[in-house]
Structure formats: C-alpha cells, structure tokens
C-alpha cells in the first residue's frame, strides 16, 4: 500500500488525496454530508491511531463541531 496525504476541509466536509511529495493530486475532492462520513473514508484508508488523534485535534482547533 502506498502512503498518501489526506486533506480534510471541514467547511463542506470534503476529502482530497495527494501524493507523498505534497504536490501530486490523486483524484478529485470527495464531498461528504458530515464528519462521520469523513471518518469512514479515513478508516477505509487504514488511518493510524496517532493520525486519527491528530485529525480530531485539528478539527477541534480549526473546524466546526462535528455533527
């Protein structure tokens, strides 16, 4: 499995994948109805416990309250 970077935008709950170089786009932005759908994508990508904790921390700091 290849490592990719996952960008999550809490404004509109969207997910975007980019290559490890931080520049190569992989597909389009995926739009979701809420944070729970974003978490399902992250789980499908086999997110590590640390990365998931970092994600939740970033959402608390910068995003809206998950619904």
C-alpha positions in Angstrom: 0.0 0.0 0.0 1.3 3.5 -0.9 1.3 6.3 1.6 -0.7 9.4 0.6 -1.6 12.7 2.3 -5.2 13.3 3.0 -6.6 16.8 3.2 -9.9 17.3 5.0 -11.8 20.5 4.7 -14.4 20.9 7.4 -16.2 23.6 5.5 -18.5 21.4 3.4 -16.8 18.2 4.7 -14.6 17.3 1.8 -11.6 15.0 1.5 -8.7 15.2 -1.1 -5.8 12.8 -1.6 -2.3 13.9 -2.7 1.0 12.1 -3.2 3.7 11.9 -0.6 5.5 14.7 -2.4 2.7 17.1 -1.3 2.1 18.1 -4.9 0.7 15.3 -7.0 -3.1 15.3 -7.0 -4.8 11.9 -6.7 -8.4 12.3 -7.9 -11.0 14.9 -7.2 -12.3 16.3 -3.9 -14.8 13.9 -2.4 -17.8 15.7 -0.8 -19.5 14.3 2.2 -22.6 15.2 4.3 -20.8 15.2 7.7 -17.8 14.3 9.8 -18.9 10.7 10.3 -18.6 10.1 6.5 -15.1 11.6 6.5 -14.1 9.3 9.4 -15.3 6.3 7.3 -13.0 7.3 4.5 -10.1 7.7 6.9 -10.8 4.2 8.4 -11.0 2.7 4.9 -7.6 4.2 4.3 -6.4 2.4 7.4 -5.5 5.6 9.3 -3.2 5.0 12.3 -4.4 5.8 15.9 -1.9 8.7 16.1 -3.0 10.1 12.8 -6.7 9.8 13.8 -5.9 11.6 17.1 -4.1 14.3 15.2 -7.1 14.7 12.9 -9.5 15.1 15.8 -7.2 17.6 17.4 -7.0 19.6 14.2 -10.8 19.5 13.8 -11.2 20.8 17.4 -8.7 23.6 16.8 -9.7 24.7 13.3 -13.0 23.2 12.2 -16.6 23.3 13.3 -18.0 21.0 15.9 -18.5 17.6 14.2 -22.2 16.6 13.7 
